[in-house]
Amino acid sequence: MTAELVRGQNHPLPHTRLEIRVSAGAPVIAGATLADESGRVTGPEWVAHPGSPALPGLEVSRQAAADHRLAVDLGALPEAAHRVTLLLALPGTSGGPARFGAVAAPFAAVTTLDGTEVASYTITGLDTESAVVALELYRRQGAWKVRAVGQGYAGGLAAMLADQGLDRAAELAAAVHEAVAHGMDRSVAAPPPRTAEGDRARHGAALSASGVPADTAPAGPAAGPLAGAAAGPSDTGAAAVPPTGGPVAGGPISYAHPGRAAAAPPAAAAGRPQADPGPQGEPGRPATPVAGDASGWSMDERLYNQVWGMFEDLARTTAAYRSAVDFAESRMDQELDRVLSDPRSRIGSAGDAARAEARAKCDELTARAREALDRDLAQLTAESEVVEPALPVAYAGWDNPVWHGYRAPREAPMALRLGDLHLPESPELRIPMLMRLPLERGLWIDSGRAGSEAAIVMDDAELRRLAVDTAVLHAARLLAVHPAGQYTVHVIDPAGAAAASFAPLTASGVLAAPPASGAHGVASVLTHLTQRVELVRMAVGGGATDALPPDLDTADQLLIVNDFPHGFDDRAVTQLRYLADEGPAVGVHLLLVADREDAAAYGPVLDPLWRSLLRLTPVPDDHLADPWVGHAWTYEPPRLPTGSGVLGQVLSQVVEARTNWRR
């Protein structure tokens, strides 16, 4: 049974691997400190907060939210740490509550990894305090216990940290608030900021109904479902979308928002064209979805931001649904525990009636949560049906008709589609997985069977073929979305095992050279690219880019490596690691097709390589983690429509544009 603690009460902890769940009536900052035997926090390195969320054995949330899950592994804490203290603070942003007395009492629970509550504490009696020490987990005679504290601080986070012995508490508190305010801690880059008017107002009512305020929910995943670099306007020259919000004559897609003018960029007064307001939506009903309904300088940027918004909305509404279901089941369990603890109602008609009533309440709450989820999903599905046909080639699926009108672009896009993402509550609703360009990290197409349910049942040869096919589609898209002459692709296939899969690239002539094979071919390509990285790094570092050799290919380089580590000696492995670490900064990118188990003979020496690459799969797999709301997103790799010749058509256009450019 759960121990419902009161202030000062303690309770033993049966496990060392735990979660601390926090629920509050408003967005709060959740942090934790480690302290020595005397209860003193020795320095800021012993404080986990949104700007520095992970310590050994401890990880906290990365932003302010109404609900948090903190991971604790007591066995992995530093030996000198004898106490873990849970801290809660109000963000102090304008418009939000400034004291805990103005919000519902915060609730904290220590649970096992399967969700079983060990102890819980509702922090009551707060008034002017804007920060509070909620719980502390402490070690006594080799055993760990949890104590309900509930000590509030009217002086806020700075006063609370100072009370724990930190010398420069005010500076650390300011850094925490800044990290929360500006999202400096995000593991994936956020899209360019949206204006207040354009910040997804059409979903506000639906999301509020599901219990998730639109300004408090998490924003994106840590394993990089939507990763980014520098933003900028782009014109791919591929999608017939207007630069303003006006409708397309005779087209099926309206780019005019039905309820307001399009959000204006900051420099609108400098003469940039603005969208005209469309017809007003019906009162009390969500606005009709339209493509490009987000802020941005260009239509590509607005569509990118809109896809980001859809991703965030789906994450939030699903998190709200799961939280509501967890609450309903937790309340039912508590009511059943009360029934079973009373011998008079444990058996007989009274017990049966109490159990039936508890189950009915749970079912009612779950049904209401599902109704809110379905309403939000219907709106997101309607938006997806409008947005998907309007996407430019860089963001479009291979079945999108925009590919049939493909022409080489004049500028590189701001992002690239790597596949789709979805959640188990709505598998039919797919969100494009966009990665910002230029690539900041390499890609790894995992051709192994371990860790993927879909891959386990597949034949090894078929899985490897699918992995190479997926790599070819990524390479073809990278070539297609860059202007002629600005992207070069190299292939290493040591044993020539993937000649059939590489045929579209080799037959079209888009490769810089035929796929390299054998030890000599592997060494030649790696040496060439390694030297290029070294030359460009030295030139950039010394401010002497004009001194680069005139025959140096200044285009971005993509190296596809198949069947790694077969055909790689120690020197080649070292060069590959160097390219993965240093190449992206100077325009050399890696696309690795490999099974990690095949490289097990190298031991941990290759672990940094795997960690530096974004792992993708050739089959659907739910490996992309979202630390904001605890989701595991299922990744769907790109696929060509059956019998389609669009890939050959696009590659032929790439070759033609390159030929004309060289003239």
ZIBEL-V250381 format. One record per residue. PSI is psi as a letter, one per 30 degrees, with the letter a starting at -180 (none if undefined). OMEGA is omega as a letter, one per 20 degrees, with the letter a starting at -180 (* if undefined). Layout:
psi=PSI omega=OMEGA
psi=PSI omega=OMEGA
//
This chain:
psi=l omega=r
psi=k omega=r
psi=j omega=r
psi=j omega=a
psi=l omega=r
psi=l omega=a
psi=k omega=r
psi=f omega=a
psi=k omega=r
psi=l omega=a
psi=k omega=r
psi=l omega=r
psi=k omega=a
psi=f omega=a
psi=l omega=r
psi=f omega=r
psi=j omega=a
psi=l omega=r
psi=k omega=r
psi=j omega=a
psi=k omega=a
psi=k omega=r
psi=k omega=a
psi=l omega=a
psi=g omega=r
psi=l omega=r
psi=k omega=r
psi=l omega=r
psi=k omega=r
psi=k omega=r
psi=l omega=r
psi=l omega=r
psi=l omega=r
psi=k omega=a
psi=l omega=r
psi=a omega=a
psi=e omega=a
psi=f omega=a
psi=g omega=a
psi=k omega=r
psi=j omega=a
psi=f omega=a
psi=l omega=a
psi=f omega=r
psi=f omega=r
psi=g omega=r
psi=k omega=r
psi=k omega=a
psi=l omega=a
psi=f omega=r
psi=f omega=r
psi=i omega=a
psi=f omega=a
psi=k omega=r
psi=l omega=r
psi=j omega=r
psi=g omega=a
psi=k omega=r
psi=k omega=a
psi=l omega=r
psi=l omega=a
psi=g omega=r
psi=l omega=r
psi=k omega=r
psi=l omega=r
psi=f omega=r
psi=k omega=a
psi=l omega=r
psi=j omega=a
psi=k omega=a
psi=k omega=a
psi=k omega=r
psi=j omega=a
psi=f omega=r
psi=f omega=a
psi=g omega=r
psi=l omega=r
psi=k omega=a
psi=e omega=a
psi=f omega=a
psi=k omega=a
psi=f omega=a
psi=k omega=r
psi=k omega=a
psi=k omega=r
psi=k omega=a
psi=k omega=r
psi=k omega=r
psi=k omega=r
psi=k omega=a
psi=f omega=a
psi=g omega=r
psi=l omega=a
psi=k omega=r
psi=f omega=a
psi=l omega=r
psi=k omega=a
psi=f omega=a
psi=l omega=a
psi=f omega=r
psi=f omega=a
psi=f omega=a
psi=l omega=r
psi=l omega=a
psi=k omega=r
psi=l omega=a
psi=k omega=r
psi=k omega=a
psi=k omega=r
psi=k omega=a
psi=l omega=r
psi=l omega=a
psi=f omega=r
psi=g omega=r
psi=f omega=a
psi=k omega=a
psi=k omega=r
psi=e omega=r
psi=k omega=r
psi=l omega=a
psi=k omega=r
psi=k omega=a
psi=j omega=a
psi=l omega=r
psi=g omega=r
psi=k omega=a
psi=d omega=a
psi=f omega=a
psi=k omega=r
psi=g omega=r
psi=l omega=a
psi=k omega=r
psi=j omega=a
psi=d omega=a
psi=l omega=r
psi=k omega=r
psi=k omega=a
psi=l omega=a
psi=k omega=r
psi=j omega=r
psi=h omega=r
psi=f omega=a
psi=l omega=a
psi=k omega=r
psi=l omega=r
psi=k omega=r
psi=k omega=r
psi=k omega=a
psi=d omega=r
psi=g omega=r
psi=j omega=a
psi=l omega=a
psi=j omega=r
psi=f omega=r
psi=g omega=r
psi=a omega=a
psi=e omega=a
psi=e omega=r
psi=e omega=a
psi=e omega=r
psi=e omega=r
psi=e omega=r
psi=f omega=r
psi=g omega=r
psi=g omega=a
psi=k omega=a
psi=e omega=a
psi=h omega=a
psi=e omega=a
psi=e omega=r
psi=e omega=r
psi=e omega=r
psi=e omega=r
psi=e omega=r
psi=e omega=r
psi=e omega=a
psi=e omega=r
psi=e omega=r
psi=e omega=r
psi=e omega=a
psi=e omega=a
psi=f omega=r
psi=h omega=a
psi=f omega=a
psi=f omega=a
psi=k omega=r
psi=f omega=r
psi=k omega=a
psi=k omega=r
psi=l omega=r
psi=l omega=r
psi=k omega=a
psi=k omega=r
psi=l omega=r
psi=l omega=a
psi=e omega=a
psi=e omega=a
psi=g omega=a
psi=i omega=r
psi=h omega=a
psi=f omega=a
psi=f omega=r
psi=f omega=a
psi=e omega=a
psi=e omega=a
psi=e omega=a
psi=e omega=r
psi=e omega=r
psi=f omega=r
psi=f omega=r
psi=g omega=a
psi=j omega=r
psi=k omega=a
psi=f omega=a
psi=g omega=a
psi=f omega=a
psi=l omega=a
psi=l omega=a
psi=f omega=a
psi=l omega=a
psi=l omega=a
psi=f omega=r
psi=g omega=r
psi=h omega=r
psi=e omega=r
psi=j omega=a
psi=l omega=a
psi=l omega=r
psi=b omega=a
psi=k omega=a
psi=l omega=r
psi=l omega=r
psi=l omega=a
psi=l omega=r
psi=j omega=a
psi=f omega=a
psi=g omega=a
psi=f omega=a
psi=k omega=a
psi=i omega=r
psi=k omega=a
psi=l omega=a
psi=f omega=r
psi=a omega=a
psi=g omega=a
psi=l omega=a
psi=l omega=r
psi=k omega=a
psi=k omega=r
psi=g omega=a
psi=l omega=a
psi=f omega=a
psi=k omega=r
psi=k omega=r
psi=g omega=r
psi=k omega=r
psi=k omega=a
psi=f omega=a
psi=f omega=a
psi=l omega=r
psi=l omega=r
psi=k omega=a
psi=k omega=a
psi=k omega=r
psi=l omega=a
psi=f omega=a
psi=g omega=a
psi=e omega=a
psi=f omega=a
psi=g omega=r
psi=g omega=r
psi=k omega=a
psi=k omega=a
psi=l omega=r
psi=k omega=r
psi=k omega=r
psi=k omega=r
psi=a omega=r
psi=k omega=a
psi=k omega=r
psi=l omega=r
psi=k omega=r
psi=k omega=r
psi=f omega=a
psi=k omega=r
psi=k omega=r
psi=k omega=r
psi=k omega=a
psi=k omega=r
psi=l omega=r
psi=k omega=r
psi=g omega=a
psi=i omega=r
psi=l omega=r
psi=l omega=r
psi=l omega=a
psi=e omega=a
psi=l omega=r
psi=e omega=r
psi=e omega=a
psi=e omega=r
psi=e omega=r
psi=e omega=r
psi=e omega=r
psi=e omega=r
psi=e omega=r
psi=e omega=r
psi=e omega=a
psi=e omega=r
psi=e omega=r
psi=e omega=a
psi=e omega=a
psi=e omega=r
psi=e omega=r
psi=e omega=a
psi=e omega=a
psi=e omega=r
psi=e omega=r
psi=e omega=r
psi=e omega=r
psi=e omega=a
psi=e omega=r
psi=e omega=r
psi=e omega=r
psi=e omega=r
psi=e omega=r
psi=e omega=a
psi=e omega=a
psi=e omega=r
psi=e omega=r
psi=e omega=r
psi=e omega=r
psi=e omega=r
psi=e omega=r
psi=e omega=r
psi=e omega=r
psi=e omega=r
psi=e omega=r
psi=e omega=a
psi=f omega=a
psi=f omega=r
psi=j omega=a
psi=f omega=a
psi=f omega=a
psi=g omega=a
psi=e omega=a
psi=l omega=r
psi=a omega=a
psi=e omega=r
psi=e omega=r
psi=e omega=r
psi=e omega=a
psi=e omega=r
psi=e omega=r
psi=e omega=r
psi=e omega=r
psi=e omega=r
psi=e omega=r
psi=e omega=a
psi=e omega=r
psi=e omega=r
psi=e omega=a
psi=e omega=a
psi=e omega=r
psi=e omega=r
psi=e omega=r
psi=e omega=r
psi=e omega=r
psi=e omega=r
psi=e omega=r
psi=e omega=r
psi=e omega=r
psi=e omega=a
psi=e omega=r
psi=e omega=r
psi=e omega=a
psi=e omega=r
psi=e omega=r
psi=e omega=r
psi=e omega=r
psi=e omega=r
psi=e omega=r
psi=e omega=r
psi=e omega=a
psi=f omega=r
psi=e omega=a
psi=e omega=a
psi=e omega=r
psi=f omega=a
psi=f omega=a
psi=k omega=r
psi=l omega=a
psi=e omega=a
psi=f omega=a
psi=f omega=a
psi=k omega=r
psi=l omega=a
psi=f omega=r
psi=g omega=r
psi=k omega=a
psi=f omega=a
psi=f omega=r
psi=f omega=a
psi=f omega=r
psi=g omega=a
psi=k omega=r
psi=k omega=a
psi=k omega=a
psi=l omega=r
psi=f omega=r
psi=l omega=r
psi=k omega=r
psi=l omega=r
psi=f omega=a
psi=l omega=a
psi=k omega=r
psi=k omega=r
psi=f omega=a
psi=a omega=a
psi=l omega=r
psi=k omega=r
psi=l omega=a
psi=l omega=a
psi=f omega=r
psi=f omega=a
psi=i omega=a
psi=f omega=a
psi=f omega=r
psi=j omega=a
psi=k omega=r
psi=k omega=r
psi=k omega=r
psi=j omega=a
psi=k omega=r
psi=k omega=a
psi=k omega=r
psi=k omega=i
psi=l omega=a
psi=k omega=r
psi=f omega=r
psi=l omega=a
psi=l omega=r
psi=k omega=r
psi=j omega=r
psi=j omega=a
psi=j omega=r
psi=g omega=a
psi=l omega=a
psi=f omega=a
psi=k omega=r
psi=g omega=a
psi=k omega=a
psi=e omega=a
psi=e omega=a
psi=f omega=a
psi=e omega=a
psi=g omega=a
psi=l omega=r
psi=k omega=a
psi=e omega=a
psi=e omega=r
psi=e omega=a
psi=e omega=r
psi=e omega=r
psi=e omega=r
psi=e omega=r
psi=e omega=r
psi=e omega=r
psi=e omega=r
psi=e omega=r
psi=e omega=r
psi=e omega=r
psi=e omega=r
psi=e omega=a
psi=e omega=r
psi=e omega=r
psi=e omega=r
psi=e omega=r
psi=e omega=a
psi=e omega=a
psi=f omega=r
psi=k omega=r
psi=l omega=a
psi=k omega=r
psi=g omega=a
psi=g omega=r
psi=k omega=a
psi=k omega=a
psi=k omega=r
psi=k omega=a
psi=k omega=r
psi=j omega=r
psi=i omega=a
psi=e omega=a
psi=g omega=a
psi=g omega=a
psi=f omega=a
psi=h omega=a
psi=e omega=a
psi=e omega=a
psi=e omega=r
psi=f omega=a
psi=e omega=r
psi=e omega=r
psi=e omega=a
psi=e omega=a
psi=e omega=a
psi=f omega=a
psi=g omega=a
psi=f omega=a
psi=l omega=r
psi=f omega=r
psi=l omega=r
psi=l omega=r
psi=k omega=a
psi=k omega=r
psi=l omega=a
psi=l omega=a
psi=e omega=a
psi=e omega=a
psi=e omega=r
psi=e omega=a
psi=e omega=a
psi=e omega=a
psi=e omega=a
psi=e omega=r
psi=e omega=r
psi=e omega=a
psi=e omega=r
psi=e omega=r
psi=e omega=r
psi=e omega=r
psi=e omega=a
psi=e omega=a
psi=e omega=a
psi=e omega=r
psi=e omega=r
psi=e omega=a
psi=e omega=r
psi=e omega=a
psi=e omega=r
psi=g omega=a
psi=h omega=a
psi=h omega=a
psi=f omega=r
psi=f omega=a
psi=g omega=r
psi=k omega=r
psi=k omega=a
psi=f omega=a
psi=g omega=r
psi=k omega=r
psi=j omega=a
psi=f omega=r
psi=l omega=r
psi=k omega=a
psi=k omega=r
psi=k omega=r
psi=j omega=r
psi=k omega=r
psi=j omega=a
psi=k omega=r
psi=h omega=r
psi=k omega=j
psi=g omega=a
psi=k omega=a
psi=g omega=a
psi=k omega=r
psi=a omega=a
psi=e omega=r
psi=e omega=a
psi=e omega=r
psi=e omega=r
psi=e omega=r
psi=e omega=r
psi=e omega=r
psi=e omega=r
psi=e omega=r
psi=e omega=a
psi=e omega=a
psi=e omega=a
psi=f omega=a
psi=e omega=a
psi=e omega=a
psi=f omega=a
psi=g omega=r
psi=g omega=r
psi=j omega=a
psi=l omega=a
psi=k omega=r
psi=j omega=a
psi=k omega=r
psi=j omega=a
psi=l omega=r
psi=j omega=a
psi=e omega=r
psi=f omega=r
psi=f omega=a
psi=g omega=a
psi=f omega=a
psi=f omega=r
psi=f omega=r
psi=a omega=a
psi=f omega=a
psi=f omega=a
psi=f omega=a
psi=e omega=r
psi=e omega=r
psi=e omega=a
psi=e omega=a
psi=f omega=a
psi=f omega=a
psi=k omega=r
psi=j omega=a
psi=k omega=r
psi=l omega=a
psi=l omega=r
psi=f omega=r
psi=l omega=r
psi=k omega=a
psi=k omega=a
psi=h omega=a
psi=f omega=a
psi=j omega=a
psi=k omega=r
psi=j omega=a
psi=f omega=a
psi=e omega=a
psi=g omega=r
psi=g omega=a
psi=l omega=r
psi=j omega=a
psi=k omega=r
psi=k omega=r
psi=k omega=r
psi=j omega=a
psi=l omega=r
psi=k omega=r
psi=k omega=r
psi=k omega=r
psi=k omega=a
psi=k omega=r
psi=g omega=a
psi=k omega=r
psi=g omega=a
psi=e omega=a
psi=e omega=r
psi=e omega=r
psi=e omega=a
psi=e omega=a
psi=e omega=r
psi=e omega=r
psi=e omega=r
psi=e omega=a
psi=e omega=r
psi=e omega=r
psi=e omega=r
psi=e omega=r
psi=e omega=r
psi=e omega=a
psi=e omega=a
psi=f omega=r
psi=none omega=*
//
